[in-house]
Amino acid sequence: MNEVDKYITGFPVEVQERFGAIRSLIFAFAPQVTERICWGMPSYSLNGKFLVHFAGFKKHIGFYISLEELAPFKEKLAGYKTSKGTIQFPLNKPLPVDLIREIIGFQVTQQQ
């Protein structure tokens, strides 16, 4: 079990499933990403550059991208709390898989 797996298994099953969905999307778009724990959370880099991080909290999952890259998603993120490259996905609402897929895809294209 690697360090990211250990991080994920420290959360309730429902949160682990959400992490698994996010992680699957990351690897689907960028199978060559480097996965590690950085700043105490799962972190992914591509071609030596930061791609995304995610972290679990009591009431949400924090999803982190660079501040500049939130701008193209401003309208789609209107229903979520955001700040300085952070998006909060509340645990009491469905995980917005399509939005996360779109953000990760955008991030990957920016890295190429």
N, CA, C and O of each residue as an XYZ file, in Angstrom:
448
protein
N       0.857     -1.178      0.000
C       0.000      0.000      0.000
C       0.904      1.242      0.000
O       1.776      1.380      0.857
N       0.688      2.135     -0.961
C       1.509      3.343     -1.014
C       0.951      4.425     -0.089
O      -0.094      4.241      0.534
N       1.653      5.548     -0.005
C       1.267      6.605      0.932
C      -0.083      7.237      0.599
O      -0.799      7.658      1.508
N      -0.444      7.313     -0.680
C      -1.754      7.864     -1.057
C      -2.861      6.890     -0.657
O      -3.907      7.308     -0.159
N      -2.635      5.593     -0.874
C      -3.613      4.599     -0.434
C      -3.832      4.692      1.072
O      -4.969      4.613      1.538
N      -2.764      4.856      1.827
C      -2.869      4.986      3.282
C      -3.686      6.214      3.660
O      -4.520      6.157      4.563
N      -3.445      7.317      2.973
C      -4.209      8.547      3.223
C      -5.695      8.291      2.997
O      -6.527      8.631      3.837
N      -6.015      7.696      1.869
C      -7.414      7.475      1.488
C      -8.123      6.549      2.473
O      -9.273      6.795      2.834
N      -7.449      5.490      2.907
C      -8.106      4.529      3.812
C      -8.346      5.103      5.203
O      -9.007      4.466      6.023
N      -7.828      6.279      5.481
C      -8.079      6.933      6.760
C      -9.419      7.649      6.827
O      -9.733      8.281      7.836
N     -10.208      7.559      5.772
C     -11.496      8.251      5.702
C     -12.635      7.243      5.637
O     -12.419      6.079      5.297
N     -13.865      7.693      5.966
C     -15.029      6.795      5.833
C     -15.178      6.294      4.395
O     -14.724      6.940      3.450
N     -15.811      5.155      4.250
C     -15.967      4.503      2.941
C     -16.564      5.444      1.904
O     -16.122      5.447      0.755
N     -17.554      6.241      2.281
C     -18.198      7.144      1.317
C     -17.196      8.154      0.760
O     -17.239      8.489     -0.424
N     -16.298      8.632      1.612
C     -15.284      9.588      1.176
C     -14.222      8.867      0.348
O     -13.741      9.402     -0.651
N     -13.860      7.663      0.761
C     -12.898      6.871     -0.005
C     -13.385      6.670     -1.435
O     -12.598      6.732     -2.380
N     -14.689      6.428     -1.591
C     -15.261      6.240     -2.932
C     -15.132      7.514     -3.763
O     -14.845      7.446     -4.959
N     -15.338      8.661     -3.150
C     -15.197      9.937     -3.863
C     -13.740     10.164     -4.262
O     -13.447     10.583     -5.382
N     -12.837      9.881     -3.330
C     -11.410      9.988     -3.652
C     -11.055      9.060     -4.806
O     -10.297      9.432     -5.702
N     -11.606      7.855     -4.778
C     -11.340      6.893     -5.841
C     -11.808      7.400     -7.190
O     -11.134      7.209     -8.203
N     -12.970      8.050     -7.202
C     -13.491      8.607     -8.460
C     -12.577      9.715     -8.983
O     -12.281      9.768    -10.177
N     -12.135     10.595     -8.094
C     -11.240     11.683     -8.505
C      -9.916     11.111     -9.004
O      -9.402     11.514    -10.047
N      -9.385     10.182     -8.252
C      -8.110      9.560     -8.618
C      -8.208      8.863     -9.982
O      -7.293      8.965    -10.798
N      -9.303      8.166    -10.223
C      -9.504      7.491    -11.515
C      -9.532      8.487    -12.660
O      -8.966      8.229    -13.722
N     -10.187      9.627    -12.453
C     -10.231     10.657    -13.494
C      -8.833     11.202    -13.775
O      -8.470     11.426    -14.930
N      -8.064     11.409    -12.732
C      -6.705     11.913    -12.914
C      -5.893     10.938    -13.763
O      -5.244     11.338    -14.730
N      -5.932      9.650    -13.394
C      -5.148      8.657    -14.133
C      -5.689      8.410    -15.536
O      -4.930      8.037    -16.430
N      -6.992      8.613    -15.744
C      -7.564      8.445    -17.078
C      -7.023      9.515    -18.032
O      -6.727      9.226    -19.191
N      -6.896     10.743    -17.540
C      -6.405     11.836    -18.381
C      -4.892     11.872    -18.479
O      -4.337     12.307    -19.488
N      -4.231     11.417    -17.435
C      -2.772     11.525    -17.402
C      -2.169     10.306    -16.712
O      -1.718     10.395    -15.570
N      -2.161      9.167    -17.405
C      -1.641      7.943    -16.777
C      -0.192      8.061    -16.326
O       0.258      7.281    -15.487
N       0.541      9.021    -16.868
C       1.946      9.183    -16.519
C       2.167     10.151    -15.352
O       3.310     10.523    -15.089
N       1.105     10.572    -14.640
C       1.281     11.494    -13.515
C       2.135     10.868    -12.424
O       2.222      9.648    -12.288
N       2.751     11.735    -11.665
C       3.465     11.323    -10.466
C       2.510     11.554     -9.296
O       1.979     12.651     -9.120
N       2.303     10.515     -8.508
C       1.384     10.579     -7.373
C       2.202     10.493     -6.088
O       3.060      9.623     -5.943
N       1.928     11.396     -5.168
C       2.620     11.381     -3.878
C       1.823     12.182     -2.860
O       0.830     12.825     -3.200
N       2.259     12.139     -1.631
C       1.692     13.000     -0.606
C       2.567     14.243     -0.530
O       3.783     14.155     -0.360
N       1.940     15.381     -0.658
C       2.640     16.663     -0.577
C       1.731     17.610      0.206
O       0.528     17.660     -0.048
N       2.283     18.345      1.135
C       1.482     19.216      1.999
C       0.391     18.427      2.724
O      -0.674     18.965      3.025
N       0.661     17.153      3.002
C      -0.262     16.327      3.764
C      -1.466     15.822      2.999
O      -2.441     15.382      3.609
N      -1.421     15.874      1.665
C      -2.568     15.429      0.862
C      -2.083     14.782     -0.429
O      -0.950     15.011     -0.851
N      -2.942     13.968     -1.063
C      -2.575     13.406     -2.367
C      -2.323     14.536     -3.367
O      -3.118     15.465     -3.507
N      -1.203     14.420     -4.045
C      -0.760     15.450     -4.974
C      -0.318     14.781     -6.270
O       0.278     13.704     -6.261
N      -0.621     15.437     -7.375
C      -0.324     14.871     -8.692
C       0.411     15.906     -9.525
O       0.006     17.066     -9.600
N       1.497     15.470    -10.147
C       2.224     16.363    -11.039
C       2.423     15.672    -12.379
O       2.450     14.445    -12.479
N       2.560     16.498    -13.396
C       2.706     16.022    -14.766
C       3.840     16.812    -15.408
O       3.859     18.042    -15.358
N       4.768     16.104    -16.001
C       5.916     16.756    -16.635
C       6.640     17.695    -15.667
O       7.135     18.752    -16.059
N       6.690     17.290    -14.398
C       7.388     18.081    -13.391
C       6.630     19.292    -12.883
O       7.173     20.084    -12.113
N       5.369     19.450    -13.308
C       4.563     20.602    -12.880
C       3.333     20.123    -12.116
O       2.763     19.076    -12.420
N       2.936     20.913    -11.117
C       1.747     20.640    -10.325
C       0.526     20.498    -11.224
O       0.303     21.321    -12.111
N      -0.261     19.457    -10.994
C      -1.504     19.250    -11.743
C      -2.698     19.511    -10.831
O      -3.440     20.469    -11.048
N      -2.893     18.679     -9.819
C      -3.972     18.853     -8.838
C      -3.568     18.212     -7.516
O      -2.667     17.376     -7.450
N      -4.275     18.640     -6.454
C      -4.214     17.998     -5.133
C      -5.670     17.816     -4.703
O      -6.562     18.501     -5.202
N      -5.898     16.894     -3.781
C      -7.202     16.837     -3.122
C      -7.012     16.431     -1.674
O      -6.014     15.803     -1.318
N      -7.979     16.795     -0.840
C      -7.882     16.497      0.581
C      -9.277     16.346      1.176
O     -10.244     16.941      0.700
N      -9.355     15.548      2.213
C     -10.627     15.337      2.889
C     -10.760     16.183      4.135
O      -9.802     16.372      4.884
N     -11.953     16.686      4.343
C     -12.285     17.478      5.522
C     -13.616     16.976      6.072
O     -14.270     16.128      5.464
N     -14.000     17.497      7.200
C     -15.208     17.012      7.874
C     -16.458     17.108      6.988
O     -17.282     16.194      6.977
N     -16.595     18.209      6.252
C     -17.822     18.427      5.484
C     -17.617     18.561      3.974
O     -18.577     18.753      3.228
N     -16.365     18.459      3.530
C     -16.127     18.639      2.085
C     -14.828     17.972      1.668
O     -14.017     17.553      2.494
N     -14.662     17.892      0.357
C     -13.385     17.517     -0.237
C     -12.821     18.786     -0.850
O     -13.488     19.472     -1.625
N     -11.589     19.083     -0.492
C     -10.905     20.220     -1.089
C     -10.200     19.744     -2.357
O      -9.496     18.734     -2.342
N     -10.391     20.466     -3.437
C      -9.780     20.136     -4.720
C      -8.977     21.363     -5.126
O      -9.519     22.465     -5.208
N      -7.700     21.177     -5.376
C      -6.792     22.297     -5.549
C      -6.170     22.300     -6.940
O      -5.591     21.309     -7.384
N      -6.305     23.431     -7.611
C      -5.639     23.681     -8.889
C      -5.035     25.072     -8.787
O      -5.265     25.767     -7.797
N      -4.278     25.489     -9.771
C      -3.685     26.819     -9.670
C      -4.765     27.899     -9.806
O      -5.771     27.719    -10.493
N      -4.529     28.986     -9.151
C      -5.493     30.081     -9.092
C      -5.906     30.560    -10.481
O      -7.090     30.785    -10.731
N      -4.954     30.715    -11.372
C      -5.253     31.222    -12.706
C      -6.204     30.301    -13.463
O      -6.972     30.756    -14.311
N      -6.152     29.014    -13.157
C      -6.929     28.060    -13.931
C      -8.366     27.898    -13.443
O      -9.123     27.133    -14.041
N      -8.761     28.585    -12.387
C     -10.160     28.575    -11.966
C     -11.008     29.458    -12.873
O     -12.198     29.196    -13.047
N     -10.425     30.482    -13.444
C     -11.166     31.466    -14.238
C     -12.055     30.861    -15.325
O     -13.206     31.282    -15.440
N     -11.592     29.898    -16.130
C     -12.453     29.360    -17.185
C     -13.695     28.616    -16.655
O     -14.621     28.329    -17.414
N     -13.704     28.311    -15.368
C     -14.806     27.535    -14.797
C     -15.666     28.361    -13.847
O     -16.479     27.818    -13.100
N     -15.478     29.675    -13.884
C     -16.154     30.566    -12.933
C     -17.664     30.326    -12.878
O     -18.224     30.209    -11.788
N     -18.323     30.253    -14.017
C     -19.778     30.054    -14.037
C     -20.166     28.676    -13.504
O     -21.126     28.555    -12.744
N     -19.434     27.649    -13.894
C     -19.748     26.288    -13.472
C     -19.467     26.075    -11.984
O     -20.018     25.163    -11.367
N     -18.615     26.910    -11.418
C     -18.274     26.786    -10.006
C     -19.121     27.686     -9.112
O     -18.891     27.760     -7.905
N     -20.093     28.364     -9.699
C     -20.909     29.317     -8.938
C     -21.578     28.689     -7.719
O     -21.787     29.379     -6.721
N     -21.914     27.416     -7.767
C     -22.583     26.768     -6.642
C     -21.644     26.184     -5.603
O     -22.089     25.507     -4.677
N     -20.339     26.439     -5.745
C     -19.346     25.865     -4.836
C     -18.530     26.966     -4.177
O     -18.312     28.025     -4.765
N     -18.090     26.714     -2.974
C     -17.197     27.640     -2.297
C     -15.813     27.493     -2.934
O     -15.291     26.385     -3.059
N     -15.231     28.619     -3.330
C     -13.909     28.620     -3.946
C     -13.066     29.726     -3.328
O     -13.591     30.721     -2.829
N     -11.756     29.536     -3.367
C     -10.826     30.587     -2.963
C      -9.425     30.195     -3.388
O      -9.012     29.054     -3.186
N      -8.695     31.122     -3.971
C      -7.292     30.945     -4.334
C      -6.937     29.552     -4.848
O      -6.054     28.898     -4.294
N      -7.600     29.100     -5.879
C      -7.260     27.812     -6.484
C      -7.858     26.615     -5.780
O      -7.503     25.475     -6.081
N      -8.768     26.859     -4.840
C      -9.400     25.791     -4.075
C     -10.885     25.727     -4.401
O     -11.563     26.749     -4.501
N     -11.370     24.511     -4.564
C     -12.801     24.277     -4.763
C     -13.237     23.320     -3.667
O     -12.570     22.317     -3.415
N     -14.344     23.622     -3.018
C     -14.873     22.726     -1.992
C     -16.077     21.976     -2.551
O     -17.060     22.581     -2.977
N     -15.983     20.632     -2.541
C     -17.085     19.790     -2.962
C     -17.726     19.219     -1.694
O     -17.155     18.333     -1.057
N     -18.924     19.728     -1.319
C     -19.565     19.283     -0.080
C     -19.873     17.782     -0.100
O     -20.256     17.223     -1.127
N     -19.698     17.155      1.050
C     -19.958     15.718      1.156
C     -21.445     15.396      1.151
O     -21.832     14.254      0.904
N     -22.281     16.393      1.422
C     -23.726     16.146      1.444
C     -24.391     16.362      0.085
O     -25.618     16.363     -0.015
N     -23.582     16.544     -0.961
C     -24.087     16.689     -2.332
C     -23.346     15.698     -3.219
O     -22.235     15.283     -2.889
N     -23.949     15.314     -4.343
C     -23.254     14.398     -5.263
C     -21.943     15.011     -5.762
O     -21.842     16.220     -5.971
N     -20.962     14.157     -5.943
C     -19.682     14.611     -6.482
C     -19.876     15.010     -7.944
O     -20.389     14.211     -8.728
N     -19.479     16.230     -8.333
C     -19.688     16.684     -9.715
C     -18.621     16.098    -10.659
O     -17.703     16.795    -11.092
N     -18.767     14.826    -10.959
C     -17.771     14.090    -11.740
C     -17.512     14.748    -13.091
O     -16.359     14.854    -13.509
N     -18.556     15.190    -13.778
C     -18.368     15.812    -15.094
C     -17.541     17.094    -14.995
O     -16.681     17.350    -15.839
N     -17.802     17.889    -13.975
C     -17.041     19.127    -13.767
C     -15.584     18.805    -13.432
O     -14.669     19.430    -13.968
N     -15.372     17.845    -12.558
C     -14.008     17.449    -12.193
C     -13.277     16.918    -13.424
O     -12.107     17.236    -13.639
N     -13.953     16.122    -14.218
C     -13.363     15.592    -15.463
C     -12.929     16.747    -16.359
O     -11.830     16.734    -16.913
N     -13.793     17.739    -16.497
C     -13.495     18.885    -17.353
C     -12.292     19.678    -16.825
O     -11.431     20.099    -17.598
N     -12.242     19.874    -15.520
C     -11.132     20.621    -14.917
C      -9.820     19.865    -15.094
O      -8.808     20.454    -15.474
N      -9.832     18.571    -14.821
C      -8.610     17.786    -14.973
C      -8.153     17.776    -16.429
O      -6.964     17.930    -16.708
N      -9.091     17.595    -17.355
C      -8.747     17.619    -18.780
C      -8.108     18.936    -19.164
O      -7.121     18.965    -19.899
N      -8.676     20.038    -18.661
C      -8.124     21.362    -18.938
C      -6.710     21.474    -18.365
O      -5.796     21.956    -19.035
N      -6.542     21.025    -17.125
C      -5.234     21.073    -16.484
C      -4.181     20.312    -17.309
O      -3.063     20.789    -17.504
N      -4.561     19.131    -17.782
C      -3.632     18.304    -18.557
C      -3.246     19.025    -19.836
O      -2.066     19.047    -20.188
N      -4.205     19.618    -20.545
C      -3.883     20.318    -21.794
C      -2.960     21.512    -21.539
O      -2.144     21.860    -22.393
N      -3.084     22.128    -20.388
C      -2.223     23.258    -20.044
C      -0.794     22.818    -19.772
O       0.138     23.613    -19.890
N      -0.619     21.557    -19.408
C       0.706     21.015    -19.078
C       1.453     20.531    -20.310
O       2.663     20.315    -20.251
N       0.763     20.359    -21.410
C       1.400     19.773    -22.607
C       2.008     20.814    -23.506
O       2.576     20.477    -24.545
